[in-house]
Amino acid sequence: MTRSKLTPSHSTATPLARELYEFVRPRREVTKIGFGVIKPAPGGDRQRVQIDRQPAALLVICRGQTAIQELRIYSGDDQATQLALARYIRDRGYELSFRKQKPPGK
């Protein structure tokens, strides 16, 4: 992926978001990755990732011990990207969940 495909809205990333970015960046089907704003979070002992498959991109919510940050991953093959990312997250021992899809029009 070329540098122009990275679109951070600011210059920093949480350690967990940066790790996931580094994993998906070289994948051929990934066309663009956007970092969201870092928000403070109450302390926790586990790092968690939630994946929401949206029409335009995968929304990946990275919750670390003190902060939450969203990644939007744009891909030519969302299913392959989601599967690879989910396997990576599980292999690293992070807690993983998926948002339920809402029926259209609700």
C-alpha positions, 0 to 999 in steps of 0.5 A, spaced: 500 500 500 502 506 498 503 512 503 497 516 500 492 510 502 493 512 509 489 517 511 490 519 519 486 525 521 491 526 526 499 524 527 498 519 533 495 512 534 494 507 540 499 501 540 493 497 538 490 501 532 498 501 530 499 494 530 492 492 527 494 497 521 501 494 520 498 487 519 493 490 514 497 495 511 501 490 506 494 486 504 493 487 496 485 488 497 486 493 502 485 500 498 485 505 504 486 505 512 483 511 516 485 513 523 479 515 528 480 520 533 483 517 540 478 517 546 479 516 553 477 510 556 476 507 563 482 503 565 481 495 563 485 489 564 484 487 557 485 489 550 478 488 545 477 489 538 470 490 535 469 489 528 463 492 524 462 490 517 459 497 514 457 498 506 463 502 505 469 499 509 470 495 515 469 499 522 474 496 527 474 499 534 480 498 538 479 498 545 486 499 549 487 499 557 486 507 557 484 509 550 479 507 544 480 508 537 477 507 530 480 504 524 476 504 517 479 499 513 477 500 505 478 493 501 476 490 495 474 484 499 471 485 505 470 478 507 477 476 506 480 482 510 475 481 516 477 474 516 485 475 516 484 480 521 479 476 526 484 470 525 490 475 527 486 478 533 485 471 536 492 469 535 494 475 539 490 473 544 485 480 544 478 479 545 474 479 539 467 481 538 463 483 532 457 488 531 450 485 529 448 487 522 441 491 522 436 489 517 436 494 512 431 500 513 431 499 521 
